[in-house]
Amino acid sequence: MESQKQHPQQFSLEFFPPKGEEGQAKLNETRIQLAKLKPRYASVTFGAGGSTQAGTVETVRQMLAAGLDTAPHLSCIGSNENDILQLLHGYMEMGVTRIVALRGDMPSGMRETGAFQYANELVAFIRSQTGDHFHIEVAAYPEFHPQAPSAEADLDNFARKVDAGANAAITQYFYNLDAYLRFVEECEKRGVEIPIVPGIMPITNIKQLARFSAMCGAEIPRWLRLRLEAYGEDLRSLKAFGLDVTTELCRNLLEAGAPGLHFYTMNQIEPTRIVWANLGLQGNV
Ligand code: FAD
């Protein structure tokens, strides 16, 4: 973990573009409340293939107007160079200086991959078109990407994104501390020393978590799944236990030298606020 300890710890929050008036009102309140934590920046997800792309731009605009340093996610699958360039120029005009560069997943029904096959190509394209304007974050998978042919290949592919010009990485969420520590160690062996910030999914709901985890390849350890399932309909106790487990994971990560935490807020106030308070985080002061 030596490579990680050299970086200052940064704490950031992720949001998704809301749907409808109710979703917008909820996000407005969440943004107001979580801005008080003074995160280093907020990031806003982006749907591949057009589903929430306009929503991302609008949400980024709102976050910036509220005084939050904001990083749009940008996924490239299904896009051509011109689409990406237009978004990049639009973001530069808005004052955006950070971007989370991703491949994304092909929406069902879409066949053309477009100009970019993998995220390393997007990172190289952003650098070639905009130089050092953007601080580029990429995705990392301590438990490995579900489509990777092997752990080794996935690590090599992660290193390609760094070679292409990524400044930092945010991980897929995970509940196995060792997976993260080993991943960082393997990166160090490849000479990769950028900050690899753990992505944190606060546990509040077992059904939703199980569904997400099956899709993205994040493991819910057996002991944890059984404990969560045992709460049945007692969602209050499940949430209290889940947030304790999340806090403990974060504490262990920070003690091991992780360069911060990136919270998947799911546009909710309480889970992130509780874990943040449990950890005594000061935010970006
Ligand atoms: P890549 O780094 O391109 O990797 C994808 C797969 O291809 C891996 O298996 C890798 O091993 C392999 N690979 C990579 N490069 C090569 C290469 N050169 N040659 C051969 N194989 C290669 N999705 C969204 O649609 N919108 C979002 O806003 C979003 N935000 C995310 C934020 C974070 C922090 C994370 C961790 C994921 C996010 N995702 C998002 C999901 C992400 O788009 C998917 O996990 C997607 O399947 C992979 O994206 P990637 O950028 O990691 O792809």
Boltz pocket constraint, residues with backbone or C-beta under 6 A from the ligand:
constraints:
  - pocket:
      binder: B
      contacts: [[A, 44], [A, 45], [A, 46], [A, 47], [A, 48], [A, 73], [A, 74], [A, 75], [A, 100], [A, 101], [A, 102], [A, 103], [A, 104], [A, 105], [A, 117], [A, 118], [A, 119], [A, 120], [A, 138], [A, 139], [A, 140], [A, 145], [A, 146], [A, 147], [A, 148], [A, 149], [A, 153], [A, 154], [A, 157], [A, 158], [A, 160], [A, 161], [A, 170], [A, 171], [A, 172], [A, 173], [A, 199]]
      max_distance: 6.0
